[in-house]
Amino acid sequence: MEKRRVIIVTDGDEYARKAIEHVAKSVGGRCISRSYGNPTTLTGSQTVDLILKAPYDPVFVMFDDSGFLEEGPGEIALLHVAKHPQVEVLGVIAVASRTHQSEWTRVDVTIDRFGEISHYGVDKSGIQELEVGRINGDTVYCLDQLDIPLVVGIGDIGKMARMDDVKLGCPITEKAARLILERSGSFG
């Protein structure tokens, strides 16, 4: 049984959808556009079905909790997808946000809104923070439970003071996706 190679994105609003559709096309992948929503409306099973129907890899999938504390609908679906036997998670683009409470995850690296790779966290605006190796976010609570090869933290997809705007080609989001693909060794 061949596994589908997936990049998980922890954001699902309209800006994220446009950015991920653009980036997926740019790197030769597919975006499950129906996975967008704030909060996520697809179940994990429905999302896996769509992943398996995608014509080729890598497949980008969005999950969003819309501020629910701990495991909201996005994280429940994310966990199902990440643990599915036909899915290989290449990495996660973990999106920083202002959370109602303190929800955070460890990240391997971050990319700030200027495109600089660092081990310091970033905030929603893509500005480096002082804490090393973690970001605060909305749909990141469950990531530490998973064995993910690479977690890349970035600011709010498609935004970051317009420095990740789709009109500019979403350079920060694309850099995160390409970093995951390069480190996975699955794609050139």
Helices and strands as residue ranges (DSSP letters): E 4-9, H 14-26, E 30-31, G 33-35, H 44-53, E 59-62, H 73-82, E 87-95, E 104-106, E 109-111, E 117-118, E 120-122, E 128-132, E 134-136, G 143-145, E 151-154, G 166-168, H 171-184
